[in-house]
Amino acid sequence: MCPEIDNKITSKFQIAIALTAVTLLAEVIGGFWTNSLALLSDAAHVFNHKPRVACVHAH
């Protein structure tokens, strides 16, 4: 596989993982701050996606 393409894919996965982490943190903080069960449940949903995105990157 071409290293340039692999590096582009790796950097895009790292961006996706970072954005997922930021979204998770914002939803948890916002959920507790506003007592919003909807935000907290969506944070749990995002939390389930983060390891899966990392797993796809690993393979």
C-alpha positions as CSV (number, residue, x, y, z in Angstrom):
1,M,0.0,0.0,0.0
2,C,1.2,3.5,-0.8
3,P,2.5,5.2,2.4
4,E,1.1,8.6,1.3
5,I,-2.4,7.2,1.1
6,D,-2.0,5.3,4.4
7,N,-0.9,8.5,6.2
8,K,-3.9,10.4,4.8
9,I,-6.2,7.7,6.1
10,T,-4.5,7.6,9.5
11,S,-4.7,11.3,9.9
12,K,-8.4,11.3,9.0
13,F,-9.1,8.5,11.5
14,Q,-7.3,10.5,14.2
15,I,-9.4,13.5,13.4
16,A,-12.6,11.4,13.6
17,I,-11.5,10.0,17.0
18,A,-10.7,13.4,18.3
19,L,-14.0,14.9,17.2
20,T,-15.8,12.0,18.8
21,A,-14.0,12.6,22.1
22,V,-14.9,16.3,22.0
23,T,-18.5,15.6,21.2
24,L,-18.6,13.1,24.1
25,L,-17.1,15.5,26.5
26,A,-19.4,18.4,25.5
27,E,-22.5,16.2,25.8
28,V,-21.6,14.9,29.2
29,I,-20.8,18.4,30.5
30,G,-23.9,19.8,28.9
31,G,-26.1,17.0,30.1
32,F,-25.1,17.4,33.7
33,W,-25.2,21.1,33.6
34,T,-28.7,21.2,32.2
35,N,-29.9,18.0,33.8
36,S,-30.7,16.7,30.3
37,L,-31.3,13.0,30.1
38,A,-31.3,13.3,26.3
39,L,-27.8,14.7,26.2
40,L,-26.5,12.1,28.6
41,S,-28.1,9.2,26.7
42,D,-26.6,10.6,23.5
43,A,-23.2,10.8,25.2
44,A,-23.6,7.1,26.1
45,H,-24.4,6.5,22.4
46,V,-21.3,8.4,21.3
47,F,-19.2,6.6,24.0
48,N,-20.2,3.3,22.3
49,H,-19.0,4.6,18.9
50,K,-15.6,5.8,20.0
51,P,-14.0,2.3,20.6
52,R,-15.6,1.1,17.4
53,V,-14.0,3.9,15.4
54,A,-10.6,3.1,17.0
55,C,-11.1,-0.6,16.3
56,V,-11.7,0.1,12.6
57,H,-8.6,2.1,12.5
58,A,-6.6,-0.7,14.1
59,H,-7.6,-3.1,11.4
